[in-house]
């Protein structure tokens, strides 16, 4: 079954579609639609992506997130009006995973080398320990949220990578729907949102061999997100999926796939599944999933629209 590969999953392309490709928030994007996007709509999409980057990127010295990290005594920081959805999902995920998913994991990512300069050189264990000598920062305890304003009392390194791309996919999808489009796929480098009458088939890329798929998902009017430890990895057992309670990269689960109604939820749950069993998360969220373990086992939820080949 032929698939065009996209990040940690793949989508089977159809003939007679229009494509709009661009780069934003550090990755490649593609919008496949039944009609071409107008120039003004393209510009709106690019402006929204730029606005997200200027607000939430810890890799930009002029971003609002970098201001939070540089505030020696903390402060009050007003985020955009639509940031409530982003903060809401973090509230839920932080609680559901007992703190494993936390945007304050940014400090540990920096200490492991995934910093604004992409040094990819981990700090010494003593330096990592010293960084948390007064306790590990927590989203629930060290940030006071008043609607879309965050209040802090010390410098905090925020990283919204667990849900940020899915959040952006939903923003782009909303712009397309408002423009009257009813047949499209937004692909944020593997985070997908589909709208249309006909379903699409999505290959689940093997996390250890990008030339293989371990299964296929059927997606219609919903979102599919994937996460894998082989993406954004820079050394032995060093990758971007960290347990915020310890600051250490996870080892047991190596890849996850989630289907949900919206992309920010699918993206967040794809991270949460590295720490929390799907059956526990199903008590709090509506979704279906596949996850793959380091020993080669794969787990699929009963309601997953697709099949596994392994």
N, C-alpha and C positions, 0 to 999 in steps of 0.2 A: 504494500500500500504506500504510494508516494506521498511524502509530506515535505513542505518547505519548512526548514528549522527556524525557530524563533526562541532564543534564550533557553529556558528550562522546559518549554513545551513547543508544539508546532501546530500550524494550521494549514489545512489543505486548500490551496488557492483555487478560485473559480474563474472561468473565462468570462469576459465581458464586464469586468469590474474596473472601477477607477481607483487609483492609488495616490495617496498623498503621503510622502515620506519626509521626515524631518528629525533633527536631533534636539533633545531637550532633557534637562535634569540629568545629564551625564549618560544618556543611553539613546538607542535608536527607536523611533516610533513609526508606525504605519497605520493609516486609516484606509480601509477598503470599503468602497461604497458603490451603490447602484447608480448614482449620478455624481458628477464632479462637484467638488467643493468650490464655492465662490471664493474669489480673492479676499473679500472682506471676512469671510468665515475662517479662512486660513490664517489671516492676520489676528483675528480674535483668539484663535487657539494658541498661536505662538505667544501672544501677549499674556495669556493666562499662565502658560508654562513659565514664562520669564518672571511673572509676579510670584509664582510659587517658589522659584529658585531664589529670588531676592529676599524672600521671607524665611524659608525653612532650611536652606542649605548651610551646613556647618563647614563647607569647603569654600565659602565666600566670606571674606573678612568684613564685607559691608552688609551682610544679611542680618535680619532681626535675631535669628538664633545665635549668631556670633556676638551680638550685643549682650545677650543673656549670659553667654560664656565669659564675657570680658568684664561684667559688672562685679567689682570686687566685694561690694556689700549687698549685692542683689538689687532688686528694684521691681517696678511695675511695668509690664510690657504688653501693649495692646496689639493683638494679632488681628488679621482680617475678619470681617463679619462671618465668612463661611468657614472659619476654622473650627467652629463648634462641632461639626461632624467628625473632624479629625480627632479632636480631644475626647469626644464621646466614645469613639471606638477604643481609644487607649484606656479610658476609664474601665470599660468592660473587659478588655483583654488583660489588663493588669490584675484585675480581681479574679478573672477566670483561671489565670495561670499562676496565681498566688505570687505575683511579682516577677515572674520570669520574663514577661514582655513589658518593657519599660523604656520610654524614650530617653531616660537619663543614662542609658547604656552607652551614650556617646563617649563618655570619658574612658571607658574600658576599651572601646574600639580604637581610640587614639593611642592608648598605652600599648596596644598590640600592634601598632604600626599603621592602622587604617585611619590616618590623620589627614589634615587639610593639605599637607605636602605630599601625601601618598608615599611616605618614607618606607612603609612595609617592613619596618625594623622594630620588633618588640622591645619595650623597655625592660630593664632588669627586674627580676622578681621583687627585689627590695624597693624599687621605685614604684612598682604597682601597689605593693603593700602600703607604702607611705602615702599614696594618693587617697587611700581610704582609712587612714589612721583614726579619723574622727567619725567613722561610720560611712556606709555606702549610701549614696543619695537614692531617694525613692520618689517616684511620681506621686504616690499617695501621701507622703509625709513632708516632702521638701518643696512642693509646689502648691500654692493656693490658687485655685481657679475661680474667677468671677466672670462667668459667661466666656468671652473670648480674650479676657485679660489674664495673664499669668503673673503671679507675684512670687518673688524669690527672696531669700535672705543671704545668698552667697552665690559665687559663680557656679553655673551648672551647664554641662555640655549636653544639649538635646540632640537626639538623632531620631528622625521620623521615618527612617528607611523601612521599618516593618510594614507600614501601611501607606507611605507617601506616594508610591507609584500608582497603587490602586486608587487612591484618592484623586490623583490627576486624571486617570482614565475616566472616572466618573464625571469630573469637570468637563472633559472633552466631549463625553457622550451627551451630557446635558446641553452643551452648545449645539451639537448636531440635531438633537431632538427639537430644540427651540427653533432651529432653522427649518423644521418641517421634514427632516430626513427620517426615513423609517426602514432603511435597509443598509446596515453597515457593521463593520467590525473595527473596533479600536484595539490596536495591539501595541501596548507599551512594553516592548521587548519581553514578551511572554505573559504579561498580565492582560487578559482579554475581556472585552465587553462586546456581546453580540446583540443586535437588534434586527429582526427580520422574520419573514414567514417561514423560511426553510432553515432547518438546523445545519450546523457545520460540524465536521469531524476534526478533532484536535488530538494529535499524537502526544503521548506523554514521554518526553525524552529521558532516556536512561541517564542517571546522574554520573555514571562512570564511563559512558561511551556515547558521545553526542551523535554517533551515526546510527544508534538504535533507539527504538521506542519500546517501552515496557507494556504499553496498552494504548487504548484510544478512548476519548470522551466524546459524547454527543452534547453539543451546546446549542441552546436556542433561547433567545431573549433572557440572557443571564450573563454571569461573569465566571471566568476560570482564571485562577492564579496559581503559580508554581513557585517553589523555593527549593534550593538545593545547595549543599555545602561546597560543591565544586565550583560554584559561581562566586566570584570575589573571594578567592582563596589565594594566599600568598606565602605559604610555607606548610610544613608538616603540622597537621592538626590546627592550622590557623585559617579561619574563615570568618565571614560576617555574621553568622548566626550565633549570638552569645546568650547565655543565661544571665540575665541582669542581676540575679541574686548572688552570683559568684564571679561574674566577669569572664567566664571561661567559655570557649566554643563548645557547642554540643557535639557528641560523638555517636550516640546510639542511633538516631534517625538521620538519614542522609538526604532525603527528598520528600516533598509533600506536594499535593495538588488539591485544590478546593474549588467547588462550584457553589456559588451563592447568587442571590438576586442582585447584589451590587458589588462593585469591585473592591471598595475599601474594606468591606467585610471579608471577602474572599482572600484578599492580600493579608490582612491581619491574622486570619485563622490559619493560613498557610505557614505563618511563623509560629503561632500558638501550638500547632500540632507537633512541633519539635519537642515540646516540654510536657504537654498535657494530652492524655488519651482522647481520641475522638468521641468516645461515649460520654465523657465528662463534658466536653464542649457542646455536644448535641443537646444537653439540658438547658443551654443558655442561648444557642444560636440555631438558625435554620440553614443547613448546608449539607453537602455530601463531600466525600474526600477519598483520597488514596494517599498512603504514606509508605515509604520504603525504608527499611532498616539497614544498618551497616553489615549485618550478617546475611543480607540478600533476601530476607523475607519482605513480602509486600502485603499490605492490609488495605482492603477496600470496603467502604461502607455499603450497606445493603441498598441504599437509595441512589447510589452513584450511577449516572446515565453513561454507561460505557462498559468496557471489559479490560481485563489484564491478560497479557500474553505470557506472564511468568507466574 
